[in-house]
Amino acid sequence: MTHPVHVAVALEGAGWHPAAWREDDARPRDLTSPGYWAELVRAADDAGVAFATFEDALAFAGRWTDRDEPRTDAARGRLDAVLLASFLAPLTRRIGLVPTVTTTHPEPFHLATGLQTLDHASHGRAGVRIVAGSSPAERANFGRRADGPVGFPASGRVEDDPAWEAAFREAGEVVEVIRGLADSWEDDAIIRDVESGRFLDRDRVHNLEFEGEFFSIKGASIVPRSPQGQPLITALAHQTIPYEFAAQHADVVFVTPSDPAATAGILAELVEASDDVRTEVEPLRVFADLLVLVEAWRAAAEETWSRLQEREALVTDARVVVGTADDVVEEIRAFATAGVDGVRLRPARLPADLVAIADLVVPAAQARGVLLPDGGESTLRERLGLPLRASRYARTEVPA
Amino acid sequence: MTRRQIHLAAHFPGVNNTTVWTDPTSGSQIDFASFEHFASNAERGLFDYVFLAEGLRLREHRGQIHDLDVLGRPNTLAILAAIAAVTRHVGLVGTLSTTFNEPYELARQLATLDHLSGGRAGWNAVTSSDAFHGANFRRGGYLDHADRYVRASEFAELSKRLWESWDEAAIVADAAAGVFLADDAVARVRHESRLFDVDALFDIPSSPQGRPVIVQAGDSADGRDFATAHADVIFSLHTEFSDAQDFYRDVKGRLAAHGRDEESLKILPAATFVLGDTLAEAKERSREVALQQVRPETAITYLEQVWNRDFSGYDADGPLPDVEPDTGPETAQGFANRHAAVRARISKLREVADAENLTIRELIIRLTANHTFVGTPEHVASEIDRYVQERATDGFTVVGHLTPHGLDEFTDRVIPLLQERGSYRRSYEEGATLHDLLGLPPVRQRTLV
């Protein structure tokens, strides 16, 4: 008996297929327009998608392409993801908003306060996808750091490159700071006590006093505690060190099994990694990434896929599903059986495949009991079955 | 002859004692509902922009978090992005530091805000150099005090080059031909100096305004230089009429040297107001608000900051303390200067207190809680108009004392009178950018030849 799972979507540009911008119903001129993003995310929200992730990097295109000469045949131009998510907060009702952030150049203090503010503006639907490291392009854009990975080691293994290992350590410190600053004001710090003239109880606001390998942060947040307390921390992982990073620091990990059968091995690695390092109380939630192209008929989907592939062959880490909504639902069921907690769908084309997910895939999956229904919980964490916790500084009430 | 038009900014109540939280109607400093109310009222009142201050570390007093005034605020950019979603016309100006940000990231965030808002973004560029705020950031208090405007100026220049690095017509999006970007449509931006070493390819297309409106608030000589070189608006402190006229003449007079027109820089000093049905009633209300803004403990705290001593035993309804200041540990540099500056300040306080026989509380009220415009709506409107018509200011940055509804009354009672005088807009022009609302010349964008 398969347990039902959550569904999330991963949104990027004109879609995850590099040729998607050339489709008839693509909107390549709108990739930085507010209306484009509002329509996509509201459709996902209305359909009952649990959360949407938004890609971002601090370089032209991705982090590792287009350094010497900007490509003129690929969709380019994006918006800062934390600000995009904040903009979408008042325009959406239930969907979690999970921007991608990098962890080498941004100030951890600004990242933390930005996410707290997203949580306030969305009444508790904030999350974040943490990315480790920086690329040479990003370092050149900033001129602030000389250290960092130059590329990927020949073995493809993070542990073979000290610069990558350091990048993951730094990303871990950024998560510690995000969590620590989120806790720095206790829930009831603001007392508005007219009699004593005190706006807040200063004993309930705590300086962070974080001293790390890569940076130190002294003070408390400038932002009072937000509805969720902590944002939902997510990460994408493909191998041991990223798995360990996710196990230690994240609430949700996105993984890329090549097929449902490959899931077991990944889950086993995650369990082992969690045993060693997991500091959070709940088990790590695992979402399988699926890149999907959906049409009413399988033949139409395959024809569309061929057209896209002829224009440019997709290179991806994720399993690709080309077919009908039913085909996608059966894939989701297979991954659910394999033991994941959810799936994150990457639409090959935007808006077409997001619309197909919202209008066809999600309703069909719900009808077949493959999807967890929206339980009406107020925050993103609770929606995913994660409890809200008081600030680490909160005193436990002593019964009278 | 058309009257000079009044420009108004709406300043969200700041984290200081100007904001009264003891009033039972006072609302949250952090809930989004407060920002939504505030921005909606500003839009209803046809303000040019809403304005947010910023503080990058919780205020402390004598080594502890200061708990007498409101505390807690959102991240500036994130809240402005959220406000963009619930407004259509009003500008969105936030205070952001050139010391604790980097140009590539801040420029892309401001460009993002401009895209999301349809061209309404603005940036109040502030400098800071101290270790206190720096302790929350990667490099600590790394910036030499003398370098703060050097960095600010280079930061602004670099940001402008990044904003204009995408040609306006860069995105071709020819699906059939497979051409997304025009050739040479994105320029590399290189800047090498003592403070920056950047070789950048910006990843955000040209935004509706071209670049955000830039506001500047520092009153020093360096600050005025920065303003005349880079700013579109000065958020000044000069509200006394002839002082304001002097400042206006000085600053506007420097613009020609930068090839700028008088109208290309607007001066909008901070102003507070209290209304009444009669002048007497307004004065009474002003007095009530002042007493709320300067509570006895507020007044004592002010003195403790000047004297650097504990005055918790003192009565705010009594005279100034007759004791020496504690000017802190002696250091090689700065000790003599600080000592002299503190003494001069105390001397000035005594002078004012003695001249009018003021208690501690009354003195602090006199110094900090004088409301700029006090009177009937007709009087206030007439004064605001006079300042603008007679070139003392181009308008004001209006600060209320209650969150979030403190400016509701201004919108209801003063704005219509400004409109009746022909000195204020009666509607927003559809599609107007913040540059347009402020009557600024359009930004010249790089265009492909």
Interface residues (C-beta under 8 A of the other chain):
Chain A: W21 R22 E23 D24 A26 P28 R29 T32 S33 P34 A38 A57 L58 A59 F60 A61 D66 R67 P70 R71 T72 D73 A74 A75 R76 G77 R78 L79 D80 V82 L83 L84 S86 F87 L88 A89 P90 L91 H105 P106 E107 P108 F109 H110 T113 G114 Q116 T117 L118 H120 A121 H123 A137 A140 N141 F142 G143 R144 W185 I190 R192 V194 G197 R198 F199 L200 D201 R202 V205 F214 F215 S216 I217 K218 G219 A220 I222 V223 P224 R311
Chain B: W21 T22 S26 Q29 I30 D31 F32 E36 G55 L56 R57 L58 Q64 I65 D67 L68 D69 V70 L71 G72 R73 P74 N75 L77 A78 I79 A81 A82 A84 A85 V86 F100 N101 E102 Y104 E105 R108 Q109 T112 L113 H115 L116 S117 G118 A135 N136 F137 R138 G140 W166 I171 A173 A175 A176 G178 V179 F180 L181 A182 D183 A185 V186 F196 D197 V198 D199 A200 L201 F202 D203 I204 P205 S207 R295 E297
